[in-house]
Amino acid sequence: MSDGRVTVGTYPTELEAEIDRGRLRSAGVEAVIVKDDCGGMRPHLAYTLGVKLKIASADETKAREVLGEGETVTPEPWTCVCGEDIEAGFDACWKCGAVRSEEGP
């Protein structure tokens, strides 16, 4: 059964969800936080289940723009100065320990 809402974010803590909820509210998008932490008795459940931020499906495009989705840059594989091929997402070489340079791979 759908309530016409979509999840635009899942967070490890309620505080992080509240920050994005405030960003959405300032842009005119109403959002609700959905969590199950047994009425506050088991806050650790947020780490496993997540705290969800939901908005009306009609506001999804605007909400994703406000939250900046699509602006993140996915790292690409790179080759270290020692010649080792490093997988995307790693900033240091596991063979020699050199750090990925900021001007490129």
KEKE-3310 file (N, C-alpha, C; in steps of 0.2 Angstrom, whole numbers, plus 5000, padded with zeros to 4 digits):
npx = (5004:5003:5008:5009:5021:5038:5055:5068:5080:5091:5097:5110:5108:5095:5098:5105:5096:5086:5093:5094:5080:5077:5083:5075:5063:5065:5065:5052:5047:5039:5043:5044:5050:5054:5056:5061:5064:5060:5052:5062:5069:5078:5090:5100:5095:5093:5105:5105:5092:5090:5086:5073:5069:5055:5045:5031:5027:5025:5034:5046:5056:5060:5065:5076:5084:5086:5093:5104:5107:5115:5126:5137:5153:5159:5172:5186:5195:5213:5231:5245:5260:5270:5266:5256:5239:5225:5209:5193:5188:5198:5211:5224:5238:5240:5251:5263:5260:5258:5249:5235:5236:5230:5228:5225:5225)
npy = (4994:5011:5027:5038:5044:5047:5040:5051:5050:5041:5039:5038:5043:5053:5066:5069:5067:5077:5089:5089:5089:5102:5109:5106:5110:5124:5127:5125:5113:5100:5088:5072:5063:5046:5033:5019:5016:5010:5019:5028:5020:5012:5018:5013:5006:5014:5014:5001:5000:5012:5030:5037:5049:5056:5062:5070:5063:5071:5081:5076:5079:5092:5091:5082:5091:5101:5094:5091:5080:5070:5079:5074:5067:5053:5043:5038:5023:5023:5025:5022:5031:5022:5012:5003:4998:5006:5004:5012:5025:5023:5032:5031:5022:5004:4997:5005:5016:5029:5044:5048:5061:5078:5084:5075:5057)
npz = (5000:4995:5001:4993:4994:4992:4995:4998:5004:5015:5031:5043:5056:5065:5066:5055:5045:5049:5045:5031:5030:5034:5024:5013:5018:5018:5005:5001:5001:5009:5020:5028:5042:5044:5055:5064:5080:5091:5099:5104:5113:5107:5100:5092:5082:5071:5064:5058:5051:5046:5044:5037:5024:5018:5005:4996:4981:4970:4972:4970:4960:4962:4976:4974:4967:4976:4986:4980:4972:4959:4958:4963:4960:4953:4957:4947:4941:4944:4940:4949:4953:4954:4946:4949:4946:4952:4961:4958:4970:4980:4988:4990:4986:4988:4986:4987:4995:4991:4989:4980:4968:4967:4955:4946:4940)
capx = (5000:5008:5004:5010:5027:5044:5060:5073:5086:5091:5102:5111:5105:5090:5100:5107:5089:5084:5097:5091:5073:5077:5085:5069:5058:5067:5064:5045:5046:5037:5046:5043:5056:5051:5061:5059:5069:5056:5050:5068:5072:5083:5092:5105:5092:5094:5111:5103:5086:5091:5081:5071:5066:5050:5042:5026:5030:5025:5039:5053:5062:5063:5068:5082:5088:5088:5098:5110:5109:5118:5132:5143:5158:5161:5179:5188:5201:5219:5237:5249:5267:5274:5263:5250:5232:5221:5202:5190:5186:5204:5215:5231:5241:5241:5257:5268:5257:5258:5242:5232:5237:5223:5227:5223:5227)
capy = (5000:5017:5033:5044:5047:5043:5041:5054:5049:5036:5042:5034:5046:5057:5073:5070:5068:5084:5094:5089:5091:5109:5112:5105:5115:5131:5127:5124:5106:5097:5081:5069:5058:5040:5029:5014:5015:5008:5025:5031:5016:5008:5022:5010:5003:5018:5012:4995:5001:5019:5035:5039:5056:5055:5068:5069:5061:5077:5086:5073:5082:5098:5089:5080:5096:5104:5090:5091:5073:5071:5083:5070:5065:5046:5043:5033:5020:5027:5022:5026:5033:5015:5008:4999:5000:5006:5004:5018:5025:5023:5038:5029:5015:4999:4994:5009:5020:5035:5047:5051:5068:5081:5087:5069:5051)
capz = (5000:4995:5003:4988:4996:4990:5000:4995:5007:5020:5035:5049:5062:5064:5065:5048:5041:5050:5042:5024:5030:5035:5018:5009:5020:5016:4997:5000:5000:5015:5021:5035:5044:5046:5058:5069:5085:5097:5103:5106:5117:5104:5094:5087:5076:5065:5060:5053:5047:5043:5045:5030:5023:5013:5002:4991:4974:4965:4974:4970:4956:4966:4982:4972:4965:4983:4990:4976:4969:4953:4958:4966:4955:4954:4956:4942:4943:4942:4940:4954:4950:4954:4940:4951:4944:4959:4959:4960:4977:4984:4987:4991:4983:4993:4985:4989:4999:4988:4989:4973:4967:4966:4948:4941:4943)
cpx = (5004:5004:5006:5017:5033:5050:5066:5080:5086:5097:5104:5109:5099:5092:5102:5101:5086:5087:5094:5083:5072:5079:5079:5064:5059:5066:5057:5043:5045:5040:5045:5049:5052:5057:5058:5064:5066:5055:5056:5072:5078:5086:5097:5102:5092:5100:5110:5098:5087:5085:5079:5068:5062:5047:5036:5029:5030:5031:5046:5058:5065:5067:5075:5087:5091:5094:5104:5112:5111:5124:5138:5147:5160:5168:5180:5194:5207:5225:5242:5256:5271:5271:5257:5243:5228:5213:5199:5188:5192:5208:5222:5232:5242:5248:5263:5266:5256:5250:5241:5233:5230:5222:5226:5226:5234)
cpy = (5006:5023:5039:5047:5043:5045:5045:5054:5045:5038:5038:5037:5051:5064:5074:5071:5075:5089:5094:5091:5098:5112:5111:5110:5122:5132:5126:5117:5103:5090:5079:5064:5052:5036:5024:5013:5013:5014:5028:5026:5012:5012:5019:5007:5007:5016:5005:4997:5008:5023:5038:5046:5055:5062:5066:5067:5066:5081:5082:5076:5088:5096:5086:5085:5100:5100:5088:5084:5074:5076:5080:5067:5058:5046:5037:5029:5024:5023:5026:5027:5027:5011:5004:5002:5000:5007:5011:5019:5025:5029:5037:5022:5010:4996:4998:5015:5027:5038:5049:5058:5071:5084:5081:5063:5050)
cpz = (5000:4997:4999:4990:4994:4995:4996:4998:5013:5024:5041:5056:5060:5063:5058:5043:5043:5047:5035:5024:5030:5028:5013:5011:5018:5008:4996:4999:5007:5015:5028:5036:5047:5049:5063:5074:5092:5102:5107:5111:5114:5098:5090:5081:5070:5061:5056:5049:5043:5045:5039:5030:5017:5011:4997:4984:4969:4966:4973:4966:4959:4972:4980:4970:4971:4986:4986:4973:4961:4952:4960:4960:4957:4953:4951:4944:4940:4943:4944:4950:4950:4949:4942:4949:4951:4957:4961:4967:4982:4982:4988:4988:4989:4992:4988:4994:4997:4988:4982:4973:4965:4959:4943:4944:4942)
residu = (MET:SER:ASP:GLY:ARG:VAL:THR:VAL:GLY:THR:TYR:PRO:THR:GLU:LEU:GLU:ALA:GLU:ILE:ASP:ARG:GLY:ARG:LEU:ARG:SER:ALA:GLY:VAL:GLU:ALA:VAL:ILE:VAL:LYS:ASP:ASP:CYS:GLY:GLY:MET:ARG:PRO:HIS:LEU:ALA:TYR:THR:LEU:GLY:VAL:LYS:LEU:LYS:ILE:ALA:SER:ALA:ASP:GLU:THR:LYS:ALA:ARG:GLU:VAL:LEU:GLY:GLU:GLY:GLU:THR:VAL:THR:PRO:GLU:PRO:TRP:THR:CYS:VAL:CYS:GLY:GLU:ASP:ILE:GLU:ALA:GLY:PHE:ASP:ALA:CYS:TRP:LYS:CYS:GLY:ALA:VAL:ARG:SER:GLU:GLU:GLY:PRO)
# end
